[in-house]
Amino acid sequence: MLLQKPAAASLLLNPRSWRTRWWLAIFAAGAALRILAVYPTFRSPLESDLVQTGLPFGPFGFGLSRWALPLMPLLASVALLAAYAFFVHELAGDREGRVAFLLLAVPPSLVLLWTSLPFGDAGMLLCMTAALGCAARIGSRGSTGGTPWAFFVFGLAAGLGWWCSPLSLAGSVPAAVWIVLHRPALLPRPRGIGLAAAGLALGALPWVSAPLHSRALPRLSALGRSIPNHLVWSAPTLLLGADSPRPTFFVPLLILTGLLCLTALGLAIVQVASRRSWAEGPPVLLLPLLITAATGLCVVASGSRIDGDPVRSVLPLCLAAPLLLAALWNRIGGHSTAGDSLLVLLLLVDASGYCLPGTPRRTALHWQALAEDHILYLLEERHTAWVFGRYDDVYALNVLSRWKIRAVPDRPEDDVGRVERSLGPSPAPLALISFRRGEVSAWARRAGWKGELVNVNDTVEAFFPVPDPPSAESPAALVARLRAAQIGLPERPPPPGW
């Protein structure tokens, strides 16, 4: 049952309350975890689509550098914690809300990863949570439907979320449905609807004013493939961090956690389907179920290609899963042996996959970052104008060099910033870059080039043709030759910790 909480925000901010201290302690732990997760290395740079559609959550104001890029995602992810605390407290009350907040503060490893990268995911989730929080407040404010600012902020958050990604509909649409179910009398009233519409128009204005080719729109395709793929792979991978490196003895714990997530989902469906749960209005668990269903609809509509990664396309589930698991925790006894064991298991599975200081993966990233800095220095010293390599290996050099060096990926579909078009018609010095040993030598041999092979930190290899440029052909012709040289070559394994 939805609790009536006229002083929900004041309760959260009252430092004398022991309940408030618990909320603040969880917030501090979540913020500290996100700070530790930040590391100034990235396998992908600030993409042009992010510049055009993710401006409020990009690196602007801090410049483009290795240390500046993670700052805005960090700020957005910390703000997400505050917004989620408000949302779950308004929706589920102090007891279950605090548990749900804990499960988001210590999230699955892939949720922590994607919200720390400069692709707008943290900002999108922040907008979704703000819209959901406003909907929860409007739904708990009696016949008046809440204060006017709640309607305006709801519309503003929904508009900004749409600007970030169409996937934000998985939060804003359930939020709107929640308002309609709780306050149907508000529909004929022009004030609340007008404020929400004004906020929506203001939030979506940058998307409307952006160039047409940069507007993100969902696509209808691959319906048959997307549903099984996300049921079997994407959702479990996100919620369990199943692809994170762990000792083998964690496998049974992962399976048990997956079964608990399915149990929480099933019990929530059963409860919402019961007529008794609707006696005093829509049940609390309806909203996380709506988020789950809306995420599935977005996946189907996009053909499982939202933002290019199938796991990212189910990212809104991280807002729904904590509420469902908190309800399961309360159902099996709350602060009992069984309930506390459930929480320990969930937190242990989540934390075991983190890339934090001292872990082997973090050490590998450190050496990769040093290699990137050294290869950048080498390229600048040799006055290299452009480089060619795998997207993950070279594309970040566009940002790290502040676009002084153009990095072209081996696959044309990965060139999201249209770097190849900016090379120009005149021959220019170039280099081949790869983190996989022997790969650039094979490319050069296939292309018929001779030159110098440089190994940097025993991590990355760079090939400089002699003469440089190797011919009078345009850069576009050389790129086509290199891509043709890759055909038929065996796939080489990535470096350790990649």
VODRENKE-132860 format. One record per residue (C-alpha): residue number from 1; residue in one letter; z, x negated, y negated. Coordinates in nm, 2 decimals. Example, Ala and Ser with C-alpha at 12.3 -4.5 7.8 and 13.67 -1.06 7.14 Angstrom:
% residues 2
     i   aa       up     east    north
     1    a     0.78    -1.23     0.45
     2    s     0.71    -1.37     0.11
//
This chain:
% residues 498
     i   aa       up     east    north
     1    m     0.00     0.00     0.00
     2    l    -0.09    -0.13    -0.34
     3    l     0.23    -0.21    -0.53
     4    q     0.29    -0.09    -0.89
     5    k     0.37    -0.40    -1.09
     6    p     0.38    -0.34    -1.46
     7    a     0.52    -0.69    -1.52
     8    a     0.33    -0.89    -1.26
     9    a     0.21    -1.16    -1.51
    10    s     0.56    -1.19    -1.66
    11    l     0.71    -1.23    -1.32
    12    l     0.48    -1.52    -1.24
    13    l     0.56    -1.69    -1.57
    14    n     0.94    -1.64    -1.56
    15    p     1.09    -1.99    -1.49
    16    r     1.43    -1.84    -1.41
    17    s     1.31    -1.65    -1.10
    18    w     1.32    -1.83    -0.77
    19    r     1.01    -1.65    -0.68
    20    t     0.83    -1.80    -0.98
    21    r     0.94    -2.14    -0.87
    22    w     0.78    -2.09    -0.53
    23    w     0.45    -1.99    -0.70
    24    l     0.47    -2.29    -0.94
    25    a     0.54    -2.53    -0.65
    26    i     0.24    -2.40    -0.46
    27    f     0.02    -2.44    -0.77
    28    a     0.14    -2.79    -0.83
    29    a     0.08    -2.89    -0.47
    30    g    -0.27    -2.74    -0.48
    31    a    -0.35    -2.91    -0.81
    32    a    -0.23    -3.25    -0.68
    33    l    -0.43    -3.21    -0.36
    34    r    -0.75    -3.15    -0.57
    35    i    -0.68    -3.45    -0.79
    36    l    -0.64    -3.67    -0.48
    37    a    -0.96    -3.53    -0.33
    38    v    -1.17    -3.64    -0.64
    39    y    -1.35    -3.96    -0.58
    40    p    -1.63    -4.10    -0.81
    41    t    -1.90    -4.10    -0.55
    42    f    -2.16    -3.84    -0.47
    43    r    -2.45    -3.82    -0.24
    44    s    -2.63    -3.58    -0.47
    45    p    -2.65    -3.60    -0.85
    46    l    -2.64    -3.34    -1.12
    47    e    -2.94    -3.13    -1.04
    48    s    -3.17    -2.98    -1.30
    49    d    -3.09    -2.63    -1.18
    50    l    -2.72    -2.70    -1.24
    51    v    -2.81    -2.81    -1.60
    52    q    -3.00    -2.49    -1.66
    53    t    -2.78    -2.24    -1.49
    54    g    -2.43    -2.40    -1.45
    55    l    -2.37    -2.52    -1.80
    56    p    -2.01    -2.39    -1.84
    57    f    -1.90    -2.58    -1.52
    58    g    -2.11    -2.89    -1.55
    59    p    -2.01    -3.23    -1.69
    60    f    -2.10    -3.16    -2.05
    61    g    -1.84    -3.28    -2.30
    62    f    -1.76    -3.57    -2.07
    63    g    -2.10    -3.74    -2.05
    64    l    -2.29    -3.83    -1.74
    65    s    -2.12    -4.10    -1.54
    66    r    -1.96    -4.15    -1.20
    67    w    -1.61    -4.06    -1.33
    68    a    -1.72    -3.78    -1.56
    69    l    -1.91    -3.57    -1.31
    70    p    -1.60    -3.46    -1.10
    71    l    -1.39    -3.37    -1.41
    72    m    -1.53    -3.02    -1.48
    73    p    -1.52    -2.92    -1.11
    74    l    -1.16    -3.04    -1.10
    75    l    -1.07    -2.83    -1.41
    76    a    -1.25    -2.53    -1.26
    77    s    -1.08    -2.56    -0.92
    78    v    -0.73    -2.59    -1.09
    79    a    -0.81    -2.29    -1.30
    80    l    -0.92    -2.11    -0.98
    81    l    -0.57    -2.16    -0.84
    82    a    -0.42    -1.99    -1.14
    83    a    -0.67    -1.71    -1.13
    84    y    -0.61    -1.66    -0.76
    85    a    -0.24    -1.65    -0.80
    86    f    -0.28    -1.37    -1.05
    87    f    -0.52    -1.19    -0.83
    88    v    -0.32    -1.19    -0.51
    89    h     0.00    -1.11    -0.69
    90    e    -0.16    -0.81    -0.85
    91    l    -0.32    -0.70    -0.53
    92    a    -0.07    -0.78    -0.25
    93    g     0.26    -0.83    -0.43
    94    d     0.50    -1.13    -0.41
    95    r     0.55    -1.16    -0.03
    96    e     0.20    -1.15     0.11
    97    g     0.05    -1.28    -0.21
    98    r     0.25    -1.60    -0.20
    99    v     0.13    -1.67     0.15
   100    a    -0.23    -1.60     0.06
   101    f    -0.19    -1.83    -0.24
   102    l    -0.05    -2.11    -0.02
   103    l    -0.35    -2.08     0.21
   104    l    -0.60    -2.12    -0.08
   105    a    -0.39    -2.40    -0.24
   106    v    -0.42    -2.59     0.09
   107    p    -0.77    -2.48     0.18
   108    p    -1.01    -2.57     0.47
   109    s    -1.16    -2.91     0.42
   110    l    -1.51    -2.79     0.34
   111    v    -1.38    -2.55     0.07
   112    l    -1.20    -2.85    -0.09
   113    l    -1.52    -3.06    -0.06
   114    w    -1.76    -2.81    -0.22
   115    t    -1.52    -2.72    -0.50
   116    s    -1.49    -3.09    -0.59
   117    l    -1.87    -3.15    -0.62
   118    p    -2.06    -3.09    -0.95
   119    f    -2.27    -2.80    -0.82
   120    g    -2.09    -2.51    -0.99
   121    d    -1.92    -2.38    -0.67
   122    a    -1.57    -2.40    -0.82
   123    g    -1.69    -2.22    -1.13
   124    m    -1.86    -1.95    -0.93
   125    l    -1.54    -1.89    -0.73
   126    l    -1.34    -1.89    -1.05
   127    c    -1.56    -1.62    -1.20
   128    m    -1.54    -1.42    -0.88
   129    t    -1.16    -1.45    -0.87
   130    a    -1.13    -1.35    -1.24
   131    a    -1.33    -1.04    -1.18
   132    l    -1.13    -0.95    -0.87
   133    g    -0.80    -1.01    -1.06
   134    c    -0.91    -0.78    -1.34
   135    a    -1.01    -0.52    -1.09
   136    a    -0.67    -0.54    -0.91
   137    r    -0.49    -0.50    -1.25
   138    i    -0.71    -0.21    -1.35
   139    g    -0.64    -0.05    -1.01
   140    s    -0.26    -0.08    -1.05
   141    r    -0.22     0.04    -1.40
   142    g    -0.17     0.41    -1.35
   143    s    -0.40     0.67    -1.50
   144    t    -0.49     0.46    -1.81
   145    g    -0.67     0.20    -1.60
   146    g    -0.52    -0.10    -1.76
   147    t    -0.55    -0.27    -2.10
   148    p    -0.90    -0.30    -2.27
   149    w    -0.91    -0.67    -2.22
   150    a    -0.91    -0.63    -1.84
   151    f    -1.24    -0.44    -1.86
   152    f    -1.40    -0.69    -2.10
   153    v    -1.29    -0.99    -1.89
   154    f    -1.41    -0.82    -1.57
   155    g    -1.76    -0.78    -1.72
   156    l    -1.76    -1.13    -1.87
   157    a    -1.65    -1.29    -1.54
   158    a    -1.92    -1.10    -1.35
   159    g    -2.19    -1.21    -1.60
   160    l    -2.09    -1.57    -1.59
   161    g    -2.07    -1.56    -1.21
   162    w    -2.42    -1.42    -1.19
   163    w    -2.53    -1.71    -1.42
   164    c    -2.38    -1.96    -1.18
   165    s    -2.52    -1.80    -0.86
   166    p    -2.63    -1.46    -0.72
   167    l    -2.37    -1.53    -0.45
   168    s    -2.10    -1.42    -0.70
   169    l    -2.20    -1.07    -0.63
   170    a    -1.99    -1.10    -0.32
   171    g    -1.69    -1.08    -0.55
   172    s    -1.80    -0.88    -0.85
   173    v    -1.95    -0.59    -0.65
   174    p    -1.64    -0.54    -0.43
   175    a    -1.43    -0.56    -0.76
   176    a    -1.64    -0.29    -0.91
   177    v    -1.61    -0.07    -0.60
   178    w    -1.23    -0.13    -0.60
   179    i    -1.21     0.00    -0.96
   180    v    -1.42     0.31    -0.88
   181    l    -1.21     0.39    -0.57
   182    h    -0.89     0.36    -0.76
   183    r    -0.99     0.50    -1.10
   184    p    -1.28     0.74    -1.05
   185    a    -1.16     0.92    -1.37
   186    l    -1.26     0.62    -1.57
   187    l    -1.63     0.66    -1.50
   188    p    -1.70     0.93    -1.77
   189    r    -1.49     0.74    -2.03
   190    p    -1.71     0.53    -2.25
   191    r    -1.45     0.28    -2.37
   192    g    -1.38     0.10    -2.05
   193    i    -1.74     0.11    -1.93
   194    g    -1.86    -0.01    -2.27
   195    l    -1.62    -0.30    -2.28
   196    a    -1.72    -0.40    -1.92
   197    a    -2.09    -0.37    -2.01
   198    a    -2.04    -0.58    -2.33
   199    g    -1.86    -0.85    -2.13
   200    l    -2.14    -0.85    -1.86
   201    a    -2.41    -0.88    -2.12
   202    l    -2.23    -1.17    -2.29
   203    g    -2.16    -1.35    -1.97
   204    a    -2.52    -1.31    -1.84
   205    l    -2.68    -1.40    -2.17
   206    p    -2.74    -1.77    -2.08
   207    w    -2.91    -1.66    -1.76
   208    v    -3.13    -1.41    -1.95
   209    s    -3.22    -1.68    -2.20
   210    a    -3.29    -1.95    -1.95
   211    p    -3.65    -2.04    -1.85
   212    l    -3.79    -1.80    -1.59
   213    h    -3.84    -2.06    -1.32
   214    s    -3.47    -2.17    -1.34
   215    r    -3.32    -1.83    -1.29
   216    a    -3.16    -1.80    -0.95
   217    l    -3.27    -1.48    -0.77
   218    p    -3.19    -1.38    -0.41
   219    r    -3.48    -1.36    -0.16
   220    l    -3.53    -1.12     0.13
   221    s    -3.64    -1.32     0.44
   222    a    -3.53    -1.45     0.78
   223    l    -3.31    -1.15     0.85
   224    g    -3.30    -1.20     1.22
   225    r    -3.21    -1.57     1.20
   226    s    -2.95    -1.56     0.93
   227    i    -2.69    -1.32     1.09
   228    p    -2.64    -1.51     1.42
   229    n    -2.65    -1.84     1.24
   230    h    -2.37    -1.75     1.01
   231    l    -2.16    -1.57     1.27
   232    v    -2.18    -1.86     1.51
   233    w    -2.19    -2.16     1.28
   234    s    -2.15    -2.12     0.91
   235    a    -1.84    -1.91     0.88
   236    p    -1.64    -2.09     1.15
   237    t    -1.75    -2.43     1.00
   238    l    -1.63    -2.33     0.66
   239    l    -1.30    -2.17     0.76
   240    l    -1.20    -2.43     1.02
   241    g    -1.37    -2.74     0.88
   242    a    -1.52    -2.77     1.23
   243    d    -1.75    -3.06     1.13
   244    s    -1.48    -3.28     0.98
   245    p    -1.38    -3.59     1.18
   246    r    -1.06    -3.52     1.38
   247    p    -0.89    -3.65     1.70
   248    t    -1.00    -3.47     2.01
   249    f    -0.65    -3.32     2.06
   250    f    -0.73    -3.10     1.76
   251    v    -1.00    -2.91     1.94
   252    p    -0.76    -2.66     2.11
   253    l    -0.59    -2.61     1.77
   254    l    -0.93    -2.53     1.61
   255    i    -1.01    -2.28     1.89
   256    l    -0.66    -2.11     1.85
   257    t    -0.71    -2.10     1.47
   258    g    -1.05    -1.94     1.51
   259    l    -0.90    -1.67     1.74
   260    l    -0.63    -1.60     1.49
   261    c    -0.89    -1.55     1.21
   262    l    -1.08    -1.31     1.43
   263    t    -0.75    -1.13     1.51
   264    a    -0.67    -1.10     1.14
   265    l    -1.01    -0.96     1.07
   266    g    -0.99    -0.71     1.36
   267    l    -0.64    -0.58     1.27
   268    a    -0.75    -0.54     0.91
   269    i    -1.05    -0.33     1.02
   270    v    -0.83    -0.12     1.24
   271    q    -0.58    -0.06     0.96
   272    v    -0.84     0.03     0.70
   273    a    -1.00     0.27     0.95
   274    s    -0.67     0.45     0.99
   275    r    -0.63     0.76     0.78
   276    r    -0.26     0.69     0.73
   277    s    -0.34     0.38     0.53
   278    w    -0.53     0.59     0.28
   279    a    -0.24     0.82     0.21
   280    e    -0.15     0.66    -0.12
   281    g    -0.49     0.53    -0.21
   282    p    -0.73     0.26    -0.08
   283    p    -0.54     0.01     0.13
   284    v    -0.50    -0.35     0.00
   285    l    -0.69    -0.50     0.30
   286    l    -1.00    -0.30     0.20
   287    l    -1.08    -0.54    -0.08
   288    p    -1.09    -0.86     0.13
   289    l    -1.30    -0.67     0.39
   290    l    -1.54    -0.57     0.11
   291    i    -1.57    -0.93     0.00
   292    t    -1.64    -1.03     0.36
   293    a    -1.91    -0.76     0.40
   294    a    -2.06    -0.84     0.06
   295    t    -2.09    -1.21     0.16
   296    g    -2.27    -1.11     0.47
   297    l    -2.51    -0.89     0.27
   298    c    -2.58    -1.18     0.03
   299    v    -2.65    -1.40     0.33
   300    v    -2.89    -1.15     0.48
   301    a    -3.07    -1.10     0.14
   302    s    -3.10    -1.47     0.09
   303    g    -3.24    -1.56     0.43
   304    s    -2.94    -1.80     0.47
   305    r    -3.07    -2.03     0.21
   306    i    -2.84    -1.97    -0.09
   307    d    -2.82    -2.29    -0.28
   308    g    -2.98    -2.48     0.01
   309    d    -2.68    -2.50     0.24
   310    p    -2.59    -2.24     0.50
   311    v    -2.22    -2.32     0.49
   312    r    -2.21    -2.29     0.11
   313    s    -2.36    -1.94     0.14
   314    v    -2.04    -1.81     0.30
   315    l    -1.81    -1.98     0.05
   316    p    -1.67    -1.65    -0.09
   317    l    -1.50    -1.60     0.25
   318    c    -1.23    -1.85     0.13
   319    l    -1.11    -1.58    -0.11
   320    a    -1.09    -1.31     0.15
   321    a    -0.95    -1.51     0.45
   322    p    -0.61    -1.60     0.29
   323    l    -0.54    -1.23     0.23
   324    l    -0.63    -1.13     0.59
   325    l    -0.42    -1.41     0.73
   326    a    -0.13    -1.33     0.51
   327    a    -0.14    -0.97     0.64
   328    l    -0.14    -1.11     1.00
   329    w     0.16    -1.33     0.91
   330    n     0.35    -1.03     0.77
   331    r     0.25    -0.82     1.08
   332    i     0.40    -1.07     1.33
   333    g     0.73    -1.10     1.15
   334    g     0.68    -1.28     0.82
   335    h     0.95    -1.55     0.78
   336    s     1.02    -1.57     1.15
   337    t     0.96    -1.83     1.42
   338    a     0.62    -1.67     1.50
   339    g     0.52    -1.63     1.13
   340    d     0.63    -1.98     1.03
   341    s     0.44    -2.13     1.33
   342    l     0.13    -1.95     1.22
   343    l     0.15    -2.10     0.87
   344    v     0.22    -2.45     1.01
   345    l    -0.08    -2.42     1.24
   346    l    -0.32    -2.30     0.96
   347    l    -0.20    -2.57     0.72
   348    l    -0.22    -2.85     0.98
   349    v    -0.57    -2.76     1.08
   350    d    -0.68    -2.75     0.71
   351    a    -0.51    -3.07     0.61
   352    s    -0.63    -3.27     0.91
   353    g    -0.99    -3.27     0.78
   354    y    -0.93    -3.39     0.43
   355    c    -1.10    -3.69     0.28
   356    l    -0.80    -3.83     0.10
   357    p    -0.70    -4.19     0.01
   358    g    -0.64    -4.40     0.32
   359    t    -0.86    -4.21     0.55
   360    p    -1.16    -4.39     0.72
   361    r    -1.41    -4.16     0.55
   362    r    -1.26    -4.23     0.21
   363    t    -1.28    -4.60     0.28
   364    a    -1.65    -4.57     0.37
   365    l    -1.72    -4.37     0.05
   366    h    -1.55    -4.65    -0.14
   367    w    -1.79    -4.91     0.00
   368    q    -2.09    -4.69    -0.05
   369    a    -1.99    -4.64    -0.42
   370    l    -1.96    -5.02    -0.46
   371    a    -2.30    -5.06    -0.29
   372    e    -2.46    -4.81    -0.53
   373    d    -2.32    -4.99    -0.83
   374    h    -2.45    -5.32    -0.70
   375    i    -2.79    -5.19    -0.62
   376    l    -2.81    -5.03    -0.97
   377    y    -2.73    -5.37    -1.12
   378    l    -3.00    -5.53    -0.91
   379    l    -3.26    -5.27    -1.01
   380    e    -3.18    -5.31    -1.38
   381    e    -3.19    -5.69    -1.35
   382    r    -3.54    -5.67    -1.19
   383    h    -3.66    -5.41    -1.45
   384    t    -3.74    -5.17    -1.17
   385    a    -3.89    -4.84    -1.31
   386    w    -3.86    -4.62    -1.01
   387    v    -3.73    -4.62    -0.65
   388    f    -3.82    -4.43    -0.33
   389    g    -3.59    -4.32    -0.05
   390    r    -3.40    -4.04     0.12
   391    y    -3.25    -3.78    -0.11
   392    d    -2.90    -3.87    -0.01
   393    d    -2.96    -4.24    -0.06
   394    v    -3.14    -4.26    -0.40
   395    y    -3.13    -3.94    -0.60
   396    a    -2.79    -4.01    -0.75
   397    l    -2.94    -4.32    -0.92
   398    n    -3.11    -4.08    -1.16
   399    v    -2.77    -3.99    -1.31
   400    l    -2.60    -4.32    -1.25
   401    s    -2.88    -4.50    -1.45
   402    r    -2.88    -4.23    -1.71
   403    w    -3.25    -4.16    -1.61
   404    k    -3.36    -4.52    -1.70
   405    i    -3.46    -4.55    -1.33
   406    r    -3.64    -4.27    -1.17
   407    a    -3.55    -4.20    -0.81
   408    v    -3.80    -4.00    -0.60
   409    p    -3.69    -3.85    -0.26
   410    d    -3.89    -3.89     0.05
   411    r    -3.93    -3.51     0.09
   412    p    -4.10    -3.33    -0.20
   413    e    -3.89    -3.02    -0.15
   414    d    -3.58    -3.23    -0.23
   415    d    -3.71    -3.32    -0.57
   416    v    -3.52    -3.04    -0.75
   417    g    -3.53    -3.23    -1.08
   418    r    -3.91    -3.28    -1.06
   419    v    -3.86    -3.65    -1.10
   420    e    -4.20    -3.74    -0.95
   421    r    -4.38    -3.56    -1.23
   422    s    -4.21    -3.78    -1.48
   423    l    -4.33    -4.11    -1.34
   424    g    -4.65    -4.12    -1.54
   425    p    -5.00    -4.24    -1.45
   426    s    -4.95    -4.62    -1.51
   427    p    -4.84    -4.86    -1.23
   428    a    -4.47    -4.96    -1.26
   429    p    -4.23    -5.19    -1.07
   430    l    -4.07    -5.01    -0.78
   431    a    -3.83    -5.05    -0.49
   432    l    -3.75    -4.89    -0.16
   433    i    -3.38    -4.80    -0.09
   434    s    -3.21    -4.69     0.23
   435    f    -2.85    -4.69     0.36
   436    r    -3.00    -4.71     0.72
   437    r    -3.06    -5.06     0.84
   438    g    -3.43    -5.15     0.90
   439    e    -3.57    -4.83     0.75
   440    v    -3.73    -4.97     0.43
   441    s    -3.89    -5.25     0.63
   442    a    -4.06    -5.00     0.85
   443    w    -4.18    -4.81     0.55
   444    a    -4.32    -5.12     0.39
   445    r    -4.49    -5.24     0.71
   446    r    -4.66    -4.90     0.76
   447    a    -4.77    -4.90     0.39
   448    g    -4.92    -5.25     0.43
   449    w    -4.69    -5.42     0.18
   450    k    -4.52    -5.76     0.18
   451    g    -4.21    -5.84    -0.02
   452    e    -3.84    -5.93    -0.04
   453    l    -3.57    -5.75     0.16
   454    v    -3.22    -5.76    -0.01
   455    n    -2.91    -5.65     0.18
   456    v    -2.63    -5.53    -0.06
   457    n    -2.27    -5.54     0.07
   458    d    -2.40    -5.50     0.42
   459    t    -2.43    -5.13     0.34
   460    v    -2.77    -5.07     0.17
   461    e    -3.11    -5.24     0.19
   462    a    -3.36    -5.27    -0.09
   463    f    -3.72    -5.37    -0.05
   464    f    -3.91    -5.52    -0.35
   465    p    -4.28    -5.55    -0.29
   466    v    -4.47    -5.87    -0.39
   467    p    -4.66    -5.83    -0.61
   468    d    -4.47    -5.56    -0.79
   469    p    -4.63    -5.30    -0.83
   470    p    -4.82    -5.36    -0.51
   471    s    -5.15    -5.22    -0.64
   472    a    -5.31    -5.06    -0.94
   473    e    -5.26    -4.72    -0.80
   474    s    -5.06    -4.46    -0.99
   475    p    -4.69    -4.40    -0.89
   476    a    -4.79    -4.06    -0.75
   477    a    -5.05    -4.22    -0.52
   478    l    -4.79    -4.47    -0.40
   479    v    -4.54    -4.20    -0.33
   480    a    -4.80    -4.02    -0.12
   481    r    -4.87    -4.34     0.07
   482    l    -4.50    -4.39     0.14
   483    r    -4.45    -4.04     0.26
   484    a    -4.75    -4.08     0.50
   485    a    -4.60    -4.40     0.62
   486    q    -4.29    -4.21     0.74
   487    i    -4.48    -3.99     0.98
   488    g    -4.40    -4.07     1.34
   489    l    -4.12    -4.31     1.27
   490    p    -3.80    -4.26     1.48
   491    e    -3.50    -4.11     1.30
   492    r    -3.24    -4.38     1.23
   493    p    -2.86    -4.30     1.25
   494    p    -2.67    -4.27     0.92
   495    p    -2.41    -4.53     0.83
   496    p    -2.05    -4.48     0.95
   497    g    -1.85    -4.24     0.75
   498    w    -2.16    -4.07     0.60
//
